[in-house]
């Protein structure tokens, strides 16, 4: 199928599970009720995607509060009680857990959730994990004394988890690396190599998602400083083009990213962000189609997927439904144009 549709990861949670519109909102349930509530939310997320016409579905990250720290909660060597304040991606301050000893994976973290997702749908499935560099950037390190050493430790842990998730039958494992748009020297020196270590030995498709973030104030203000063209991808795409990662997910809709940068990713599947997650405005199918047509000037149709710019957890559910439908309808318009 040409131009299949997918999303970057998260979807808003139902109001009975967590506060709508709030990032990292606490759960409203606990115990067995929370376990069942999360699974019901995954079923609902699948329903929304399938009825909108999304081809490669996710669990909407319904089982986790935060795309990084929920994973870290399953590791030894991290203190969540005595937090420290750090600058996240040079944009905003946050109280984060502290690495106090060697990090290790004490048990499978998302494997049961991935198996549940795989069993609940006949469509292709993508499962998302945080990338090593972004994990490092979401912690205070009081043990390793080196971002690179900590990233390598995380990469090995992620690889253990990813291999177990792959065994459940998922089709794509995606690593989220928004930090790749900030720390260019580290991306070059060790970021891409630790990402490849996290994906080592996987037979399923592997992806990396690099975006400009949710539509929160800190990200919006940061974007205002980036000038008339956002050329951050120009730093990372040549490195990723030479990497063993199969797919690159990027932000295109309503952004100042020069679309011709896609051409750098020769040989990779390009997940074209055609839905703006920083606004409640619902795109029209033609809006989506216009973004995809621009991408087609610089990458073959066989390598393009229609995607969202980023996760959509902060948005309202009705807005999200509209955006998913627009994504599917816009991709269908372009698909029809490509048929002989």
Secondary structure by P-SEA (a helix, b strand, c coil): ccbbbbccccccccccccccccccccccccaaaaaaaaaaaaaaaaaaaaaacccccccccccccccccccccccccccccbbbbbbccccccccccccccccccccccaaaaaaaaaaacccbbbbbbbcaaaaaaaccccccccaaaaaaaaaaaaaaaaaaaaaacccbbbbbbccccccaaaaaacaaaaaaaaacccccccbbbbccccccaaaaaaaaacccccccccccaaaaaaccccbbbbbcccccccccccccccccccccccccccccccccaaaaaaaaaaaaaccccccbbbbcccccccccaaaaaaaaaaaaaaaaaaaaaacc
